[in-house]
Amino acid sequence: MPAPRRRSALVARLAREHGSSQAAILDELRRCLLDGGVPPGSAIPLDEVAVVFGVSRIPVREALKTLIGEGLVEHRPNLGYTVAKLSAAELRELYLVRGVLEAAALAAAVPLAGAAEDEAVRAAHRALESAVRANDVRGYHRESRGFHLALVRPCGMHRLLGMHESAWNVTEPLQPMAHVSEPDRLVLHRDHDALLTAFLARDTGALLAASQEHQERLLSSLDAVPRDTGLLAGEDIRFT
């Protein structure tokens, strides 16, 4: 007798209360993938997802096509949909791209920021600080992203911001910082303190220097992502 099939990690994390429009389906699927609870390689069972939303397969398939375009989902004939995997080289490339885009946005953001932007950055930093103190790894990922986005948002360059956020999103299912030791994560967070101080002081030079140092530290931290767990492309383990 075959063993019972395990419930999909994605289906288990879908909110019970949601809309059934294609936009609502897309938003909820994206939220689950960016939240980090559905690892790369996880199966996305089309029929089960459709049942959760109370819809046919068609709007779910259309939402998944959008997520394929965003680099969050992949589809293979006869294998179905899965959360997209990155190779180690692709992961490093995305961090390099993100760093370049962020530096450009930060330089443009400083002269345009005002009191409202300062408060938004402070609030994002407080949320990140709370996650660090609680040793909440998933919260750290979420709030770190929020802090960095708050820093660059004042630049007002919507295409650049879109590319920056997209590059960040693609790495979120992997949760790279979950594999960094707590002491190293605290060092990374001290970089956030330096970024906050320079931003509030409107010191573009110090801000870019702190950003560059943080970027170099992030690239080094990627070595902590294990190569034998099935999380990276080229590994054989597949999640259900």
C-alpha positions as CSV (number, residue, x, y, z in Angstrom):
1,M,0.0,0.0,0.0
2,P,1.6,3.3,-1.0
3,A,2.4,5.8,1.7
4,P,-0.1,8.7,2.0
5,R,1.1,11.8,0.1
6,R,2.4,14.6,2.3
7,R,0.6,17.9,2.2
8,S,2.2,20.5,0.0
9,A,4.3,23.0,2.0
10,L,2.7,25.8,-0.1
11,V,-0.9,24.7,0.3
12,A,-0.3,24.4,4.1
13,R,0.7,28.1,4.2
14,L,-2.0,29.6,2.1
15,A,-4.3,31.9,4.1
16,R,-7.8,30.5,4.8
17,E,-9.3,34.0,4.2
18,H,-8.7,35.5,0.8
19,G,-10.3,36.6,-2.3
20,S,-10.8,34.4,-5.4
21,S,-9.9,36.9,-8.1
22,Q,-6.9,36.3,-10.2
23,A,-5.2,39.3,-8.5
24,A,-5.9,37.9,-5.0
25,I,-4.6,34.5,-6.0
26,L,-1.4,36.0,-7.4
27,D,-0.9,38.2,-4.3
28,E,-1.4,35.3,-1.9
29,L,0.9,32.9,-3.8
30,R,3.6,35.6,-4.0
31,R,3.2,36.3,-0.3
32,C,3.8,32.7,0.6
33,L,6.9,32.4,-1.6
34,L,8.4,35.6,-0.3
35,D,7.7,34.7,3.4
36,G,10.3,31.9,3.2
37,G,8.2,29.1,4.5
38,V,8.1,27.3,1.1
39,P,11.6,26.2,0.2
40,P,13.0,26.2,-3.4
41,G,12.1,22.9,-5.1
42,S,8.7,22.6,-3.3
43,A,5.9,21.3,-5.5
44,I,3.0,23.6,-6.3
45,P,0.0,21.2,-6.9
46,L,-2.3,23.1,-9.3
47,D,-5.4,21.2,-8.4
48,E,-4.9,21.5,-4.6
49,V,-4.2,25.2,-4.9
50,A,-7.4,25.7,-7.0
51,V,-9.4,23.9,-4.3
52,V,-8.1,26.2,-1.6
53,F,-9.2,29.2,-3.6
54,G,-12.4,27.7,-4.7
55,V,-11.7,28.3,-8.4
56,S,-10.9,26.3,-11.5
57,R,-7.3,25.6,-12.5
58,I,-7.3,28.5,-15.1
59,P,-6.8,31.5,-12.8
60,V,-4.2,29.6,-10.7
61,R,-2.3,28.7,-13.9
62,E,-2.4,32.3,-15.0
63,A,-1.1,33.5,-11.6
64,L,1.7,30.9,-11.8
65,K,2.7,32.2,-15.3
66,T,3.2,35.6,-13.8
67,L,5.3,34.2,-11.0
68,I,7.4,32.3,-13.6
69,G,8.0,35.7,-15.2
70,E,9.1,37.1,-11.9
71,G,11.6,34.2,-11.4
72,L,9.8,32.7,-8.4
73,V,8.2,29.6,-10.0
74,E,9.4,27.2,-12.7
75,H,7.5,24.7,-14.8
76,R,8.7,21.6,-16.4
77,P,6.6,19.3,-18.7
78,N,5.5,16.2,-16.8
79,L,6.8,17.5,-13.6
80,G,4.5,20.4,-13.0
81,Y,5.1,23.7,-11.1
82,T,7.7,24.1,-8.4
83,V,9.2,27.0,-6.4
84,A,12.2,28.1,-8.5
85,K,15.7,27.2,-7.5
86,L,18.9,29.2,-8.0
87,S,22.3,27.9,-8.6
88,A,25.1,29.2,-6.2
89,A,26.4,31.3,-9.1
90,E,22.9,32.8,-9.8
91,L,22.4,33.6,-6.1
92,R,25.7,35.5,-6.0
93,E,24.9,37.3,-9.3
94,L,21.5,38.5,-7.9
95,Y,23.3,39.9,-4.8
96,L,25.7,41.7,-7.0
97,V,22.9,43.2,-9.1
98,R,21.0,44.2,-6.0
99,G,24.0,45.9,-4.6
100,V,24.7,48.0,-7.7
101,L,21.0,49.0,-8.0
102,E,20.8,49.9,-4.3
103,A,23.9,52.1,-4.5
104,A,22.5,54.0,-7.4
105,A,19.1,54.4,-5.5
106,L,20.8,55.5,-2.3
107,A,22.8,58.2,-3.9
108,A,19.6,59.6,-5.5
109,A,17.5,59.2,-2.3
110,V,19.6,61.2,0.1
111,P,18.9,64.7,-1.3
112,L,15.2,63.9,-1.8
113,A,14.5,62.5,1.7
114,G,12.6,64.5,4.3
115,A,11.1,64.1,7.7
116,A,8.5,61.5,6.5
117,E,11.1,59.4,4.9
118,D,13.3,59.6,8.0
119,E,10.5,58.3,10.1
120,A,9.8,55.5,7.7
121,V,13.4,54.4,7.8
122,R,13.5,54.6,11.6
123,A,10.3,52.5,11.9
124,A,11.7,49.9,9.5
125,H,14.9,49.8,11.6
126,R,13.0,49.4,14.8
127,A,11.1,46.4,13.3
128,L,14.4,44.9,12.2
129,E,15.9,45.5,15.6
130,S,13.0,43.6,17.2
131,A,13.5,40.6,14.9
132,V,17.3,40.6,15.7
133,R,16.7,40.7,19.4
134,A,14.1,37.9,19.2
135,N,16.5,35.8,17.0
136,D,13.6,35.6,14.6
137,V,15.3,34.5,11.4
138,R,12.3,34.7,9.1
139,G,11.4,38.0,10.6
140,Y,15.0,39.2,10.1
141,H,14.6,38.5,6.3
142,R,11.3,40.2,6.1
143,E,12.3,43.3,8.1
144,S,15.8,43.6,6.5
145,R,14.1,43.8,3.2
146,G,11.7,46.4,4.5
147,F,14.6,48.5,5.9
148,H,16.5,48.5,2.7
149,L,13.5,49.3,0.6
150,A,12.7,52.2,3.0
151,L,16.2,53.6,2.4
152,V,16.0,53.6,-1.3
153,R,12.3,54.5,-1.8
154,P,12.9,58.3,-1.6
155,C,14.9,58.2,-4.9
156,G,11.6,58.2,-6.7
157,M,13.0,56.2,-9.7
158,H,10.3,53.7,-10.2
159,R,11.9,51.5,-12.8
160,L,15.1,51.2,-10.7
161,L,13.1,50.5,-7.6
162,G,11.2,47.8,-9.4
163,M,14.4,46.1,-10.6
164,H,15.9,46.3,-7.2
165,E,12.8,44.8,-5.5
166,S,12.6,42.1,-8.2
167,A,16.2,41.0,-7.7
168,W,15.6,40.9,-3.9
169,N,12.4,38.9,-4.3
170,V,13.9,36.1,-6.3
171,T,16.3,35.2,-3.5
172,E,13.6,35.2,-0.7
173,P,12.3,31.6,-1.0
174,L,15.9,30.5,-0.3
175,Q,16.3,32.6,2.8
176,P,20.1,32.8,2.6
177,M,20.6,34.6,5.9
178,A,18.8,31.7,7.7
179,H,22.1,29.8,7.3
180,V,24.3,32.5,8.7
181,S,25.4,32.1,12.3
182,E,23.8,34.4,14.9
183,P,27.1,36.2,15.6
184,D,27.6,36.9,11.9
185,R,24.0,38.1,11.6
186,L,24.6,40.6,14.5
187,V,27.6,41.9,12.5
188,L,25.4,42.4,9.5
189,H,22.9,44.2,11.6
190,R,25.6,46.6,12.8
191,D,25.9,47.6,9.2
192,H,22.2,48.5,9.3
193,D,23.0,50.8,12.2
194,A,25.7,52.5,10.1
195,L,23.3,52.8,7.1
196,L,20.6,54.4,9.3
197,T,23.1,56.9,10.9
198,A,24.5,58.0,7.5
199,F,21.0,58.3,5.9
200,L,19.6,60.5,8.8
201,A,22.8,62.7,8.6
202,R,22.3,63.1,4.8
203,D,25.9,61.9,4.4
204,T,25.9,60.4,1.0
205,G,29.6,59.4,1.1
206,A,29.3,57.6,4.4
207,L,26.0,56.0,3.3
208,L,27.6,54.6,0.1
209,A,30.7,53.4,2.0
210,A,28.5,51.6,4.6
211,S,26.4,50.1,1.8
212,Q,29.5,48.8,0.0
213,E,30.9,47.3,3.2
214,H,27.5,45.6,3.9
215,Q,27.4,44.3,0.3
216,E,30.8,42.7,0.6
217,R,29.8,41.1,3.9
218,L,26.6,39.8,2.4
219,L,28.5,38.2,-0.5
220,S,30.8,36.5,1.9
221,S,27.8,35.2,4.0
222,L,26.5,33.4,0.9
223,D,29.1,30.7,1.5
224,A,27.1,29.6,4.5
225,V,24.2,28.3,2.3
226,P,24.6,24.5,2.3
227,R,25.3,22.8,-1.0
228,D,23.8,19.4,-0.1
229,T,20.2,20.1,1.1
230,G,18.4,20.4,-2.3
231,L,17.9,24.2,-1.9
232,L,20.2,25.1,-4.7
233,A,19.8,24.2,-8.4
234,G,21.9,21.2,-9.4
235,E,21.0,19.2,-6.2
236,D,18.7,16.2,-6.4
237,I,16.4,16.6,-3.4
238,R,12.9,17.8,-4.2
239,F,10.5,19.1,-1.6
240,T,6.8,18.2,-1.5
